[in-house]
Every structure is written in structure tokens, then in C-alpha cells.
Amino acid sequence: MANDPFNPEINPKVYDFCVRAFRSTRKLLKLNIKLHQENPGENSLVRQGDIFLFNHFSRFETFIPQYLIHEETGAYCRSVAAAEFFDGDDRFSQFLYDIGVVPNDLPHLFPFLVREILHDRKLIVFPEGGMVKDKRVVDERGGYSVFSRSANERRKHHRGSAVIALALDAFKTALLYDYSKGRYDRIERWTEQLGFESTEKLMIKAIKPTIIVPSNITFYPIRVSDNILHQAARRFNKKIDKRFAEELIIEGNLLFKHTDMDIRFSRPLVMGNYWRWWEKRLLPNVVHSFDSLDELFELKTQQGHLGGRIHAFGMRAKSNVVRDDYMRSMYQAVTANLSHLASLIILDLFEQGLRRISCSRFHKMLYLAIKRLQDSGHPLHRSLQNPEEYAAIVNQGSSRLEQFLKTANSLSLVHVEEGEYVLDDKLISDFEIDEIRTENLIAVYANEVHPLHKITRIVDGAIADADRIEALQLAKLRFDDEVRSLAWDRAAFDRPRYADVNSGQTQTADARPFLLESNNKSASAVLLIHGFMAGPEELRSLGERLHARGHHVLGIRLKGHGTSPWDLRSRNWHDWAQSVARGFDIIKAYSNEVHIVGFSTGGLLALWHAAQHPQIRIKSVSSVSAPVHFRNKNMIFVPLLHHANALVSWVTEEGLVPFRPNRPENPHINYQHIPIRALYQLQQLIDHLTEDNLKINADVYLYQGNGDPVVEPSSVRTLEKNISAENLRVIMLESERHGVVYSNVDEVQEKICATLL
């Protein structure tokens, strides 16, 4: 049945079908949609909000907020579209009506939307009025405005949302006043006119605050490479309109090339806070002067009774204030990412007159900006919260940075030349609105965060301080990365799918890496590396003993440890080696003389690191109870089990035997489950370590317990034969335990300290 164009109804069957269709389609797209909520549940903004405002960068995003809000609340949403979409094809017009969309020229549009909100519909609005492709929302005078294609000039946001919300709140205020004065006849009249079953249900709506929720959609990354949509369109139509081609390239990539779509709610605007006390006293008199909601929106400043004219004048001024507030609030909710920061740095350097900058200097600026932004409280893309993604920037870059620079190079904006980034003049060229996304993506990224003064100040400070920051300050920032990494990894594996194994763990020891700084700035430094399935706490007592002797000490955490056996299962021995490399880079800033001490698997990694970096000055390497041969002969079956698990992984991710039980000497430190894959990675490390002779430019001390129940004592002799070092000693310990360092068996801690003098 066709909709009444003056009172269009939502078709629940069509709406629900579209929700199901989008749910299925979402699984096929490479668009990772994430709705961020601070207080999920009954009191969440998505439930309490009435009008949701979103910035507008692509066409398809106009359908997604409705879907997400319906998924969260079950509520049907209303949205407003240009009248041109309702011209021509009646079937398409009917479809739009069915899913809650109404034209912007709908007769009595505002009163219609007020009634819908009162009946639990959510209203979705894109107040920019069109796609803001350049993301430029601040004009030359610092005010908020957007470019209007139709008017060919910059203008403010539309005020419609503010007008609707304020009028609705005024109406609610009048209802509450009538109720307090016992004027139930008026409430009954409105109950009947608005289609409520009872006055009680209407008054429940009147009590609820009227809330506008400014929201921001941030896409990351934005790509400009060709895609299947654009190729298909060109095949069928060789003369594609430039505007259409640009949208196919950008928006096709957003949908099909692994893009994160972060949706954040900003500070909500409660309309009741915009009325002064005396205005609230006058509102009932104004509302009582009309018989329908339509009349409320028809009040003019030039005609009608005095109260109505004053109210109309006040509404116009107040709606401007609300409009300005939700513009500001919307843009403050941008999810900051690496491309934002890199773009701001590049344009800032260009404006300073710099055309070339060394890659390492630029990386340091970018890293420093990220670290300072982490403490700013501004919402960040998850890649800026996960050190595994951003921390390598300070040395050689990261995959996110490489992707950004590759795009910049393809657009002839920035290129690399002899270890320097060269900034090209195209960076400041002017482009038409339909060109800028495919010609100057750096400007688009920078424009998106330009209104955020906190971020621009941080970037300016990072540029200014990058050349002044000392190695020790940088090392402390990198140590902070290691601490953050533990929290990030724990959260990643603290999910229901991992609960069965996680609940069986008995770890209570602090798994954070530790850094003990000596009062003697010229003291030597020691890097401590714990063993397989343990954590830094395993070597904490040794670290404190070394610190008491005057050393700087860092106890690093190997990836996959101190979190969940599932985390360890996801890692390989190269990840552990990288943990050691990061730890060494941190501790070497404290001293020119560095010692490395590793226990068990940590001992293997200590030897491996020293052998792989002969050019780095390492004073000594102490390896304690390092495994080469095992007491448990079942270790020979580990490769077989690992390959069997891998073979059936296409059927079940867990494999046949993902874990086997463990009975550790220190259950408060070690995992209770051993991942088979991790055992296989340990064997791979041993194989790599023993396949060639290890040349180590440092003193080497090999410790081994003669009664080790885990490692065959002969392992130490195998290592001795395989290592070339100017000073190599083997120290046998009287011990029936494997964990000799933690228990300080045979005073091994004193012996280690004695070699580090």
C-alpha cells in the first residue's frame, strides 16, 4: 500500500529486511564498522539520544547509522533526504518512505518529525547538507563552515535539527507545567492529537530530556588506488563523469579495501540547558497560544501576538547557538590516526619553508606526537594505542606509515630521495571539490583534525622538540610502549572464546616489564630476559639485587607472555627476538656498557641477539639453563602435533591438540597450559641457534644445573661447542630445579652479579 505523502509511515517488514540484508552484506565488505560508546546499556547515548547528527564524507555512510542504532535499541529511525531522490521512480520513492526516509520538502516536515521523536523514532541528520569531500570545516576567520556546491560558497550548518529539538523541548516544558497545575484537559487534547494511547504515555515522553547527539564518522585509511567498482563502470561507460569516477575510486576503496569506520558520539546537547529560568516560565504561555505543532513552527518575528514574536526571535537566536555547539562538538569527536598526524607535520614543515627532511627526523617527530597524544585524552584510532603497530616508527617506520607514504608518493606529494623526504609544491595547490580526495589526500587528512587545537598544539610541540629530545627521554617513552603493550595484549585475549583456557591460569605475579634506574648515571646497564611461559617477575629478585649493586636494570616481557596461553600460541620466536631487540634499544640509552642475562628460553634469546648484532658493544652475555636438549622425550613429537594442528585449522581454528597441561615450578608466574605451536616455535629457535657457529663479541657465561628436571644438562656443552667468544665460561650449578634464578639455587644470583663487575 502506497504511503500518504503528507504522513508517510515506516514499513516494519521492509525496514527489518534491510537490516538483515545489511547485516549479511557487512560480513562480505572489508569495512570494519566500530561504534564507540562510553556507557553501553540502558543509559547509553544511543538509547537516550533523540536526534543524531553525523558528518558526511561518503554516500554509503548515510545508511549505516540507522542500522547501528536499530541493532543497539530496536528503534526505527527517521532521516531526511533531498527531494530530488523522490522524483521519477515511484517504486524507489516508496522504498525510501518504507525505510524511514522523508524528503526535505515534505509538507509540515518539522512538526511531523517532532511527532515521530515523541513516538520513539530516532532522527538521523547530516547537518552539513552535502558531502564534505575536502573535510575543510574551518574558514579563514577560524569559524565553522562548509562549502555548499549549490550556492558555490561557504556557509554554516543547517539549523533544522536545533529548531526541531528546541521546539520539542518547549512543548515538553508546557506539558509538564500543565500537569503540575492540574490542567489535564489540555494534556488529554494533546494525547488525542498526537496519537497516544494514554496521557501517562505522553507524560513519560515529556519527562525525558530532549537530547541532540553530535557524532563523528572517521574513515581510515583513505585510499586513491583504482578498484573493481571504478573498473566496471569504465567498462560499461567510457565517458564517466569526473565527479562520479572520483566517488567510485574513493568510496569503492572504503568498502572493499580493509577500511576502519569509527563512529564516536560526542558530548550530548541537552535542550533544557539552553533555556533560562524565566524563559521556562514563559514557554507554557507561548505553547498554549496554538492548537497544533504546526503553528509552533509557523511563529514569525514580524507578526502574531507579542509572546509568539518574542519566542520566534528567541528561537532563531537560540538555534544558532545550538547549531554552533553541535558543529563544534561533532568535529571534536574525530578519531585521530597516524595519517592525521603525519599530514599535519608535513604541511607545517612546508609552511616553515622546509622542502626536505631526513626520514629519521620526521619519524621522531611523528613518534613524539603519538606519545604525547596518548596522554591528551583525545580519542585515538586503535593503531595509535597498540605499540605493536606504531612503536617501530622511531627506528624504521611501520606498515601504516608505509601505506600513507606510498599514497603520498603516488599523488606526487612526497617522495623519498637519499634518505630524505622531499615535500613537493603540489601540497599547497588548489583543487576543485571533486578532485581533492584523489589529488591531495594529505590536505584532506590535515583538514579533518585542523579544528582540534589540542592536536595541532601537540604536533607543533613535537616538531619543535624532536631535535632536542635526549636518548634517555626517548628510551623512557619506549619503555612506556612496553607497558602499554601488555595492557593491549591482555585486552585482545580477554574474550569469551578464550575463557576456558584463561580461567585455568593461576598467574598472580606482576607481568609488567620493570625498569630500575641507578642513581649513578655512568653505571653499566643490564637487560634481563625471562623464560618460556613465564614473565619479568621470574627475574625480578635478580634485577633488584643488580640494582642494589648500582646497575641500571630492565626486565623485558617477551611477546605472548603474562597475558593468555592463546596469546603465546599466536606468536613466533621472531616476536620474542623482537621483544629482546626493543629491550636492548631501551636499556642501551642508559649506559655504554650493557650486559644481557637470560634464563631458559631467555638465555637462548640473549645469545641469539648478541650473535646477530656483533657491531653493537655488549659487555657480557649470561645464559642460564638454556634448553637445547630436553628431559621429556615427547618433545620429538611436537613438530608432528604442530603440523597436524595446522592441517585441520581450516576446519577448526583450535586444531587437534592446541594445548597440553603444564605443571610449573612457579604457578603464580607461569602458564598452566602449553601451546603446541609455541613449543614448535621454541624448537625452531633452537634449530636456528645451533645450525651455525655463533660468533659473539662479548664475554659469555653459560650456567646449568646438574640435576635440571626440564633441560638436559648436556645442553650447556652443546652450546659451548657452538659459540665462538674470546672469553667463554661454563658454570655448573648444584640444583635439582630448573628455575634456579628465581629460587637463587647455589647462589646463582651472586655468581651472576660477580661477573658483571
N, C-alpha and C positions, 0 to 999 in steps of 0.2 A: 504494500500500500504506500502511495506517494506521501511524502511529508508535506505538511502545511507550511508554505514558505514563510508565514508570519509567526509560526510557533513550531519549529522543527523538533522532532523527537529523536532520541538516540535509539537505535535498533540493537537491543542486547545480543541477539543472535549474531548479527554481523560483527558487532564490536568484539564479542568473545572469540569469534572465528579469527578475526585479525590478530588478536592477542596470541592465540595458539599458533597461527601461521608465523608470526614474528618470532615466537619462542623457538620454533623449529628452524627458521631461517638464521637466527642468531648463531646457532651451532655450526652453520656452514660458513658464516662470514669469519674473516680474520680481524674482526673488530672486537676488542676487549672492552666491554662496557662496564664501568665500575661506578656505582652510586655511593658516595661517601656520606655517612651520617654519623654525627657525634652521639646522638641519643636514640638508637633504634628502639622500636617498640611502640607502645600506645601513645607515648608523649613525643614521638619523633616529629620533626618538622614536616615530613611528607604526609603525616596524618593530620597535624594541626593546621597546616597552611591552607589558604583558600585560593590565592592567586599565585601562580608560579611563573616567574619571569626568566627567560633564557636569552643569552647572546646567540647570534645567528651567523654561522660561518659556512654551513653546507645545507643542501636541500634535505637530505635524508634525515638529518637530526631533528627535523620538525615532527617526526613520528615517534621518536624514541622516548621522550619524557612521558607521554601518555601511557606508553607500555610499562615503563618502570613504576610509575605511580599506581597504575592498576595492579601490578604484581605485588606491590607493597601493601596496598589498602583495599583493593577490590572496588575502588571508586571509579566511576566513569568520568572522563574528562571532556571538557569543552575547550575548543580552540577557535581562533578566528583566522580566516584566510582572505586573500584578495578576492574581490567579487568576480574577477576575470576567470577564476577557476570554476565558477558555477555557470558560465555561459557556454552554450553549444550543446555538449553531450549531456542529455538528461540523466542517463544512467550513471555517469560519473558524479554528477551533482547529487543524485540520490545517495550514492555511496558515501560521499563526504558528509551529508546530513546524518546518515546512519552511524558513522563513527564519531559523531560529536562536533564536526567542523561546521561553522556557520560563516556566511560572507560578511565582510566588513560594512556592507551597505544594507544589512538586514534591518527592516523597519523596527524601531524601538529596541535596538541592539543592547544598549546598556541596561535598561530595566529587565530585559529578557535574561541577561547574564547574571544579574543580581538574584533573580528568582531561582536560577539554576544553582547558584552557590548556596542559597538557603536550603535547597533540596539535596545537599551533599555532593554536588558536582564540583570537581576541581577545575579551575580555569588556567589554561596554558597560554602564555602570551610571549611573543618575541618583540619587545618594545622598540628595538632598533628599526623595525619596519621593513627590513630587507637584509640581504646577505652583506656582512661587512667583511669583504674579502681581504682588505689590507690590514684589518684589525686596528686601524687607527681610530681611536676614540677620544683623543685629546687634541684640541685645536691649538693654533699658535699662541693663543692667550691663556692656555692652561685649563680651559673649560672643557667639559664633556660634550661631545657632539659626534655625529656620524655623517658620512656622505650619503646624500639622497640622490639616487640615479635619476628619478623622475624630475626632481627640482634642479638637478645639476648643481647642488650647493650643500654645504654642511648645515645640519640642523640638530636640535635637541631630540631626545627620545619622545615618542608619543606619550601623552598624559592619560590615555584612556584607562589604564589599569589603576592609576591613582584616583581618578574620578569615580570609577566603579567602587573601589574599596572605601573611599571616604563617604560616598552616598550610602552604601550598605551599612557602614558603622553609624551614620547619623540616624538611619532608620531603626537600627537595633537600640540606640540610645532612647529614642522616642518610645519604643515598645516597653522598655524597662521602666521608663518614667510612668507610663500609663498603668503598668502593673502595680508599681509602688503606690499609686494614687487610687487604686481600685477601679480604674476606668476599663472594665473588662469588655464593655460593648465595642470599644474601638479595637481591642485585640481580637475579638471574635470576627469583626468585619475584615481585618487583615488576614485572619486564618482562612476564611472562606475565599477571599480574593486570590490568595497565594496558593490555594490548593492543599492546605494542611489538614490532616485528619482531626487534629485537636489543637486547642490553644496551648496545651502543655508542650507539644512537639515544637510549636513555633517559638515558645519562650525558651526552650532549650537552645535553639539556634540563636536567639537574641543574647543569651548569656555568653556565648562563645565569642572571644575576641576575633576581630577581623584582621587577618594576617596576610601580608604580602611576603613571599619568599623569593628574594633575588637569587638566581642560581647561575653558575658558570659552567660551560662545556669547554673543555680543553682537549684538543687532539694532539697526539704525539706518537711518533714523529709525523711530519707532513712531508710527503714525497712528490717529486715532479717527474718521475720517470713514466714512460708510456705503460699502458696496461690494456688488458683484454677488452674492456668496455670501449675505450677510445679506438682501438684497432678495429673492432667490429663495426662501430659507427662509420669509420672511414671507408670500410669495405663496401658498405651499402650506400654511402653518400660521400662522394669525393669532395664535395664543396661544403664541408661542415662549417657552420658559423663559428667565428673565433671564440665567442663567449661560451658557446655550448661545448666546444672542444676543450677549453680550459677547465670547465666544470667536470667533464668526463675524466680528465687526467687527474686532477686533484682529488675529487670525491671517489673516483674508482679506486685510487690507491688507498684512501682511508678505509674503504670497505674490504679490500681484498689483499692488503699487504701488511698484516700484523700491526695495527694501529691501536693505541690505548685511547679510550674515550673516557676521560674523568669528568664526572658530574658532581659538583660541590654546591651545597646550599650555603649561602652567606647569612649574615646577620638578618634575622627576620624583622620586618617593619610592622609594628602593631598600631593599627589606625587610631585606637583610643588614646595613644600617647601624643597625637598631633592636635587634639582639641584642648583649648584652655578651659579652666573650670567654668568660666562664665559662658563660654560657647556651648558647653554641655547643658547648661541651664536653658539656653535659648533654642537648642536644637528641637525639642519636642514641639514648641510653638510653630516652628517652620514646617516640620513634617505634618502637623495637623492641618496645615493650610491647603493640603491637596488630598485627593481621593484615590490616587493611583501612583505607582512607582514612576510611571511615565512622566507625570507632572514634576517630580523631583528633579529630573534631568532637563526639564524644559525651563527651569528658572533662569531669568535673564537679569543682568546687572542694570539694564536700562528700563525695564518695565515690570509691572506687577506690584504687589504690596511691598512695603518697606522692608519687612523681615525677610521676604524672599529675595529682594535685591541685595540686601546685606549678605545673606547666605550665599548667593551666587557669586558675589565678589570675593567672599572669603574662600569659597571652594576653589575658585580659579587660582588664588594666591597659594592656598594650602596644597593644591595638587601639584603646583610647580615645585614646592619644597619636597613633597613625597617623591616626585619624579626624579629630582636631583639626588635624593638619598638612595633610591634604588639603582640608579645608574652607577653611583659610586660603589655601592655595596656589591653589585653584580661583578664589576671588574676587579674588585679586591679579592675575589674568590678564585682567580686563575691558579691552576695547578702548575707551579714553576718547574721547569725541566732544564736539562743541560743546554739544549739549543737556545732557550731564552737567554741564559747567562752568557753563552759564547757569542751570541748575536749582539748583546749589549756591549760586551768587551770590544768586539771588532769595530762597531760603529763609534764607540767612544775613542778608541785609538785613532781611527780615521779622522775624527773631528779634531784631535790633537795635532794632526798633521803627519802622523806616523803612517808610512806605507809598507814597511817591512818590520817584522818582529820575529825573534828566534822562537822556534817551536817550543823549546823548554821553558822560556819565559812566559809565553802565552799559556802553556799548560799549568804553570804555577799560579798565574792569575786566576784561571778557571777553577783550579782545585781550592784555592783560598776562598773564592766566592762561594763555592759549595759548602765548605766547612762553616763559614760564618752564617750562611743562610739556614743551616741546620738548627742553629740556636735562636733564630729570629721568630719562630712561631708561625711563619707563613706556611701554608700547605704546599708540600713538595710531591713531585712525582716519585713513585717508589724507587726508581733507579737512582735518585739522589739520597735515598735513605739506606740503600743496600751497598755497603762498601765493596762488595764483590763486583759491582758494576762501575763504580766511579773512581775507586781508590787508585787504580793504575794510572790515572791521568797525570799524576805528578811525575811519573817516570817516562812512560812511553805512549800514553793515550789510552783510549778504551774503544770498544766497539760502537758505543753511542756517539762518541766524538768522531770516530772514523766515518760513520754514516753521515753525520752532519757536514763534515768537511768534504766528503765525496759529492754531496748535493751542491755545496757552495762552489766547488770546482766545476761541476757540470754546468752551472749557471754563469761561469766566468766572474765570480765574485771574489773568491780567494783561491790561491794556488800555492803549492809548496815549491820552493826553489833554494837549493843548497842549505837545507836545514832551517829555513825561514818561511814563515807565512807571508805571502805578498798580497796586500789588500788592493783590489782593483777599483778604478774610478766608477765602475758600474754600480757600486754600493750606494751612491747618492743620486743616481739617475732617477728621473720622474717617469712613472709608468701609469698607464690607464688602469682603472679599477679591475678590468678583466685580464690584465697582463701581470699584475704584480706578484700573484702567487706562483706563476711559472717563470718569472724573471728575477725576482729579488725576494727570496724566501727569508733571508736574513732580516730585511726590513719588517716583514710580516711578524716574525718571532719577536723582534725588539718592540714593535708597536703594541703587542699583546701585554707586555709587562711594563711598558713605559709609564702607565698611570700609577704603578706601585712604587711609591717613593722609597719605601723601606728597601726594596730590592735594588733600585738604581743607586741608592747610597751605599749599599753593601758592595755592589760591583765597582763603583768608583773607589771605594776604600781598598778593595782587593788589587785594583790596578796600581794604586799609589804605593801599597805596602809590599807588593810581590818582590821588589828588588831589595827591600830592607829586611825581610823576614830571615831570621837566622836558622841554621840547620837544626838546632835544638828545638826551636819552636815548631818547625815543620815535623820533627820526629814526634813531638807530643800530639800533634794533630793526627798523625798516622797511628799512634797508639790508640787514640780515641776511636779511630776506624775499627781497630781490632775489638774493642769493647762493644761497639755498635754491631759488629758482625755477629757476635754471639747472640745478642737480643734478636736480630733479624732472623738468624738461622733457627733459633728456638721457636719463634712465631711461625715460621714456614712449616715446621714439622709438628706443630701443636694443633692437629686437626683430627676429626673423628676417625678418619681412615687409618691413622697411625696409633689409635688409642690402645688397642690390645697389647701391642709390644711396649708402648710408652708406660702403661700402667704397671708393668712388671719391673720397672727400673727402681733401683734403691739409692741412686745418687743423691747425696745431700751436700756434697762439697762444693765450694765456690768454683765455678768453671771459668770465671773471667781471667783473662791474662793479667799478670801483675807486673808493675814497673816500680822498682825500688831505686831511688836516686841517691847517690853518695854525696855527702857534704864536701868531699874532696873532688873538685871539678876535674882534676887531672888524673883521677883514678882510672884503672882499667875497667872494662865492661864485660859482662858475662851474659850469654844467651843460653837459656835453659829450654830443652825440648823434651816434653813428656812422652810417654809410651802409648802403645796401641790400646784403644778403647778407654783411655784414662782422661786426664785433664791437667792443667797447670798446677793444681793443688798437690799433685803427686810429687812435685819438686819444690814446693813452697818452703819447706823447712830448710832445704839446702840453700835456696835463694836468700832466706833470712840470715843464714849463717855467713854466706858470702857477703851480704850487705853489711853485716856487723864487722866484717874484716875490711870494709872500706870500698868494696866494688859497687859499681852500678850494675843492676841485675834486671833482666827482662825474662819473664816466664811466658812464652808464647803459647797460644792454643792452636792445635792442628785442626784444620777444617774437618767437620763431621764429628768432632768430639765435644762432650759436655752438653749435648743437645738431645739427640734421639738416635737410637741404632739405625733408624730409617735414613737419617741424615748421613751417617757414616756409610751406609750402603750406597748412597748416591755419589760418593766421592771416589777419586782415584789417587794413586800415590803422587802424581804430579801436583794435585791440590795440596797435599801435605808438604811437598817440597816448596811450593809457592808460599805457604804459611811461614816456613823457615826463612825463606828469602826476604819476606816482608819484615819479619822479626829482626833479621840481621841489619836491614836498612835502617830500622828504627834505632837499634842499640849502638850502631857504629857512629851515630851523631854524638854520642856521649863520650867517646874515647877513641884514640888512635890505636889502642891496644885492646883487641876483642878476643875473648875465649868463648868456645862453644862447648856445652855439656849436654849430652843427650842420653836418655835412658831407654833401653829396649829398642823399639822401632825408632824412637827419637835419636838413639845412638847411630843407627844406620843413616838417618837423615842428616845428622851432623857431619858424618864422614862424606856423604854424597855432596853436601853443599860446599864443603871445603875443597873437594876434588874438582867440582865444576867451576870454581871461581879461584883459580890459582893466582890471579893477578891481584886479588884482594888480600890485604895484610890481615891474617888471622894468627894470633899468638899461639893458641893451642886448641886441640880438639880432644875431648874426653868422651869416650863411648862406653856405656855401662850396660852389660847384659844384652848386647845386641844380638838378635837372632839371625842365624844362617841355617842351622840345623835344629830341628825340634824334637823334644822327647816324644810327643804324640805322633805316632807313625801314620795316623789317619790323615795327616796334612797332605800326604801324597794324593789323596782323593779330592782335594779342594778344586783343582782345575777341572776335574770331571764334573763335580757338582755345579761349579760355576757355569760351564758350557751347557749343562742340562737345563739350568735355570734360564739361561739366555735363549735356549732353543724353544722353550714353551712360553716365552714372555709375550708373544703375540696373542696367546690365549688368556694368560693371567699375568699381570704385572709382577706379582709376588714371586712367580717361579715355583719350582717343585719344593725346594728346601731353602727359603730365603735366609733363615737364621738357624743357629744351633745354640743350645743353652751354654751359659758360661758360669763358672764358679770362681770369681775373682778373689784374690787375697784381700783386696780393699773394696768391698761392695759399695761403700759410700762415695767412691771415686770412679769406679769402673762400670761399664755397661753389663747387664745381665744376659744380653743376647749378642751373639757374634754374627754379623752379616757375612754370609759366604762370599759375597762379592768383595768385601773388604779384606778377607783372608787371601783371596786371589790377588788383590792389589798389593798386599804385603809380600806375597811370593814374587810378584813382578818386580817390586823394588829390590828384593834380594837378588834376583836374577840379573838385573841391570848393574847392581853394585859389584857383583862377583864375576861378571863376564870379562872384564878387562882389569888390568892393574890400575889401582888408584894412586895417583901422584898428588901428595898433599904437602903444601909448603907451610907446614906448621908442626909443632910438637904434637905427637899423637899418643894418647894414653887409653889402653883397652883394659876394662875391668870386667871380670867374670866370676860369678860364684861357682865353687867347685861342686856344689850339690843342687844347682838350679833345677827345679822340677819342670820348668817350661822349656828352657833353651838348653840344648846340648852344650856342655862346657867346651867341647871341641870347636864350637863356633868361633871362639876367640882366636884359635890357631889358624883357622881358615882365613879370617880377616887379617891376621898378622902377615901371612904369606902373600896376601893380595894388596897390601899397602906399601907404597914407597914413600918414606919420610925420613928426614935427616935424623930425627930423634923419635924412636918408636919404642914404647914400653908396654909390657903386658903385666897386669897386676891381678893375681888370683885372690879371691876372697873366700874365707871360710863361711859358707852360707848354704842353708837348705831352703832358702826362699828365692823367688825371682825378684821381688820388689825390694832390692837391697837398699836403694837410695832412700825411699820413703821411711823404711824401718831403721835406717842407718846401721845396717848389719856390718860387723867387722870395722866399725868406724869409717865407713867408706866416705862419708861426707868430709871428715877431717882429711882424709887422704886426697880427695879432690881439691880441697882448699889449699893444701900444701903445694900442689903442683901449679897453682895459679899465682904464686907469689911473684 
